[in-house]
Amino acid sequence: MDRTEIEVKLNRDRAWLLETVAALQPEDLIRGATPSEHDPSEMWSPLDHLVHLAGIERNFSAMIGRHVDGNADPVGLLRNSDGSSRTREEVMAAVHRMNEDYIRQHRGKSLAEVVALGQEARAETLALLAGLLDAQLREKVPGAPWGDGTIGTLLALHADHGRMHWHWVKEGFAQAAQP
């Protein structure tokens, strides 16, 4: 994808997601929809999902920044502190724990506050995109397992990530409505 396609995708999908979530009733914004991957006794609400999206977007911007700065391990999740490789299970456990910590840090915020959190993350993404050369958008980030691993794809994935989470929220609400 080129920078124009990336920005259009990010803006179009962000607007769709915000319009969709803002159409929910206030009580549905905070109603549990999906179990946490870290602690299944905790339920994530639509607002929690929006908080998660902002956190991941910030993490991706930081990861891309580390890559551009020459860091040999920009993902930063694949190795233990002693340098040994983590198993996939260890990586996912760390990711789920990180996600849950971020959600807890921001739980209880209003829709406006959560939207602002997402705006801050998106501003970082767009500033990063603006500062990258076209050739850099095609660079692969070592260890990045998402999409084709290129910077451009990693930036554009935030749009699909939001749609995926909305799908899970809808499924969670539908399952809760089942007798």
Residue, then its C-alpha position, 0 to 999 in steps of 0.5 A: m500500500d502507498r501512503t495515500e491508501i494507508e491514510v484513506k484506510l485508516n481514516r475511513d475505518r476509524a470514522w466507521l468504528l467511531e460512528t458505530v460505537a457512538a450509536l450504542q446506548p450508554e449502558d451498552l458501552i460499558r456492558g461486558a461483551t467478550p472475556s479477557e484473554h488474560d483473565p477470562s473472569e474479566m469481561w471487556s466492554p466496547l469501550d475496553h475494546l476501543v482502549h485496547l485498539a489505542g494501546i496497540e496502535r501506540n505499541f505499533s508506532a513505538m515498534i516501527g520507531r525502534h525499527v527505523d532507529g536501527n533496533a535489531d529487535p523492534v518487536g521486543l516480545l520474542r525474547n526473554s530478558d536473558g536473551s533466550s527465545r520465548t515460546r509462542e505461548e509465552v509471547m501470547a501470555a505477555v501480550h494478553r497481560m500487557n493488554e489487560d494492564y492497559i485496559r485496567q489503567h483506562r477502565g472507567k473513562s467516558l466515551a469522549e475520554v476513550v475517543a481522545l485516547g484513540q485520537e492521540a494514538r492515531a495522531e502518532t500513527l499519522a505523524l509517523l506515516a508522514g515522516l517515513l519515506d516511501a521506501q521505508l513503507r516497504e521495509k520489513v520489520p524483523g520479527a513482525p508476524w502481522g500481515d507481510g511484516t512491512i511498515g506500510t502493512l503494520l500501519a494499515l492493520h489498525a483499520d482491520h483491527g478495529r473491524m475485527h474487534w467490533h465483530w467480536v463485540k457483536e458476537g459477544f452481545a449476540q451470545a449473551a442474548q441467547p437463552 
